[in-house]
Amino acid sequence: MSPRKSTLQTAPADEAASHEVVAVPRTVPTTASDAPLYVATLGVRWRDLDAFNHVNNANYLTYLEEARLQWLQHVRDWFSETSMPVLAASTLNYRQPIAWPAALHIELHCGRLGNSSMTLTHRIVDADDTSRLYCDGHVVLVWMNPATGKPVSLPEAIRAAANGCKDD
């Protein structure tokens, strides 16, 4: 165990002030009709922390992956032997550090549907205070045939699950 993780440390007053919540623009529209596709609730694990006692940036991708998989568990026929998604791109805007302990909400929204791809926008927020934004951005999933490596049409089940999302 890291010595930094072994005890709770109190930050000096001037350092604590540097971690204030700052209002930032949201990348996801906030209209009532634009409800999330899915909201996952995850707890920050002790092992997610780095030497600076906040969640390591790579773990944000793990949180997003877990939220996507939880959402996909509710979608029937989202993959088959000839059609499965791969992560083609990811954009994460780190807004503020996540400390332990924390409960998180990972909000997934459909940004766009293409012929073979889907853009999911995301927000990682504090479960107790959703105005506290830790991260936002988007990922692009492309459905492909694993045998050929070529893109295939987006499954109808994904289009149905993303009801109301804009197509290309």
PEMOGI-V868089 format. One record per backbone hydrogen bond with DSSP energy under -0.5 kcal/mol. NH is the residue of the N-H (numbers start at 1). CO is the residue of the C=O. E is the energy in kcal/mol with one decimal. If there is no record, write none. Layout:
BEGIN
nh:NH co:CO e:E
nh:NH co:CO e:E
END
This chain:
BEGIN
nh:5 co:2 e:-0.9
nh:6 co:2 e:-0.9
nh:7 co:3 e:-0.5
nh:11 co:9 e:-0.5
nh:16 co:12 e:-2.7
nh:17 co:13 e:-1.9
nh:18 co:14 e:-0.7
nh:18 co:15 e:-0.7
nh:19 co:16 e:-1.6
nh:20 co:17 e:-1.2
nh:34 co:31 e:-1.6
nh:37 co:108 e:-2.6
nh:38 co:108 e:-1.3
nh:40 co:106 e:-2.3
nh:42 co:40 e:-0.6
nh:42 co:104 e:-2.0
nh:44 co:102 e:-2.8
nh:48 co:45 e:-2.0
nh:49 co:46 e:-1.6
nh:50 co:54 e:-2.1
nh:53 co:50 e:-2.1
nh:55 co:98 e:-2.8
nh:56 co:48 e:-2.7
nh:59 co:56 e:-1.6
nh:60 co:56 e:-0.6
nh:60 co:57 e:-1.1
nh:61 co:57 e:-0.6
nh:61 co:58 e:-0.7
nh:62 co:58 e:-1.0
nh:63 co:59 e:-2.4
nh:64 co:60 e:-2.2
nh:65 co:61 e:-2.5
nh:66 co:62 e:-2.6
nh:67 co:63 e:-2.2
nh:68 co:64 e:-2.5
nh:69 co:65 e:-2.6
nh:70 co:66 e:-2.4
nh:71 co:67 e:-2.3
nh:72 co:68 e:-2.8
nh:73 co:69 e:-1.6
nh:74 co:71 e:-1.8
nh:75 co:72 e:-1.6
nh:76 co:74 e:-0.6
nh:78 co:75 e:-0.6
nh:80 co:83 e:-2.7
nh:83 co:80 e:-0.7
nh:84 co:144 e:-2.3
nh:86 co:142 e:-2.1
nh:88 co:86 e:-0.7
nh:88 co:140 e:-3.0
nh:89 co:140 e:-1.2
nh:91 co:138 e:-3.1
nh:93 co:136 e:-3.3
nh:94 co:92 e:-0.7
nh:95 co:93 e:-0.7
nh:95 co:134 e:-2.9
nh:96 co:134 e:-1.3
nh:99 co:97 e:-0.5
nh:104 co:42 e:-3.6
nh:105 co:125 e:-2.6
nh:106 co:40 e:-2.8
nh:107 co:105 e:-0.7
nh:107 co:123 e:-2.8
nh:108 co:38 e:-2.8
nh:109 co:121 e:-2.6
nh:111 co:109 e:-0.6
nh:111 co:119 e:-3.2
nh:112 co:119 e:-1.4
nh:113 co:166 e:-2.3
nh:114 co:117 e:-3.4
nh:118 co:141 e:-2.5
nh:119 co:112 e:-2.8
nh:120 co:118 e:-0.6
nh:120 co:139 e:-2.5
nh:121 co:109 e:-2.3
nh:121 co:119 e:-0.6
nh:122 co:137 e:-2.4
nh:123 co:107 e:-1.6
nh:124 co:135 e:-3.0
nh:125 co:105 e:-2.6
nh:125 co:123 e:-0.6
nh:126 co:129 e:-0.7
nh:126 co:132 e:-1.8
nh:127 co:103 e:-2.9
nh:132 co:129 e:-2.6
nh:133 co:131 e:-1.1
nh:134 co:124 e:-2.9
nh:134 co:132 e:-0.6
nh:135 co:124 e:-1.5
nh:136 co:93 e:-1.4
nh:137 co:122 e:-1.5
nh:138 co:91 e:-1.5
nh:139 co:120 e:-2.4
nh:140 co:89 e:-2.4
nh:141 co:118 e:-3.0
nh:141 co:139 e:-0.5
nh:142 co:86 e:-2.5
nh:143 co:116 e:-3.1
nh:144 co:84 e:-2.6
nh:145 co:150 e:-2.8
nh:146 co:144 e:-0.7
nh:149 co:145 e:-3.2
nh:152 co:143 e:-2.3
nh:154 co:115 e:-2.9
nh:158 co:155 e:-0.7
nh:159 co:155 e:-1.9
nh:160 co:156 e:-2.7
nh:161 co:157 e:-2.2
nh:162 co:158 e:-1.8
nh:163 co:160 e:-1.2
nh:165 co:162 e:-2.4
nh:168 co:113 e:-1.5
END
